[in-house]
Amino acid sequence: MYPKSTTVIPVISLQGQNCTGCVTSTLCSEYPAIKNILLDDLLPGVKLDFVFHPTIMTASGNLAMDMLEKAGKERGYVLIIDGAIPAKDDGIYCVTGEKDGKKSTILDEVIEFSRNAMLVIALGTCAAFGGIAAAHPNPTGARGVGDVFLTHEIKVPLINIPGCPPHPDWLFGTITEVLLKGLENVELDDLKRPKTFYGKLIHENCPNRAYFDEGKFAKKLGDKGCLYELGCKGPITYSDCPLRQWNGKTNWVIGCGAPCSGCTQPEFPDFVGDFYDRIIDVETPASLHKAKTPEK
Ligand code: FSX
């Protein structure tokens, strides 16, 4: 039991088609540490209560399904969904449990448990936009939560926290921002991503930006220079990875000398191009110079 003065916010976590990378990443939160998120107040007097979480709960089978059903009858919980939702063939490609002897699919659960939620968070690019699960030829009809909401006319507030995987701060920082400012005051972009974390292109804060501006491009991994010609998707990708970094600010993808894969974008993975393929239609200083120079 919690002190009477504590506001307890129930959290239900559902998992669809995923690699569990989103959960693994966010459970590695360091500031605050995940043990403090699970056991202590997130803000003074406000506590998250993870009532159903397939990866960390000890209950299984009927006990777990009963807990989910009971939690879903209460109003005002936060529903976190990670992984894509296969919609083809009535969602049969992602069965998460049984209810009254019948298979329960993630599609059924998203529809059922979204309706009483005060906020739905689509965690990870698969949940936000379909991601890897929806890559061509998408045999299961995988979709993001927003698409499912459109089809089933679900009008609950939705925030997308893409990333393959997403940074733990993007999830817990967003929940904290909602609690501090109120949902209506959290600024989202057109893709329902919080601007606090996805407000700028990687390109704008990249430590290699000066190389790009000078037209100095790495020709192979390990070279000094901008990684644009080696397939870096930083010029079209919104996230604060260069500033926030990963694993307790240890490093991040470009800091390790690898190109950004564009994983927070709805075009990922099919339409951002292969990992090491140069994105086209980006104006580099060299192409701008060429465009401005009259042909002889
Ligand atoms: Fe997708 Fe997440 Fe990538 Fe994996 O839940 S966003 S494949 S990190 O696990 O769904």
Residues whose N, C-alpha, C, O or C-beta is under 5 A from the ligand:
A	BS01	FSX	Q17 N18 C19 T20 G21 C22 V23 D82 G83 L123 G124 T125 C126 G131 I132 G163 C164 P165
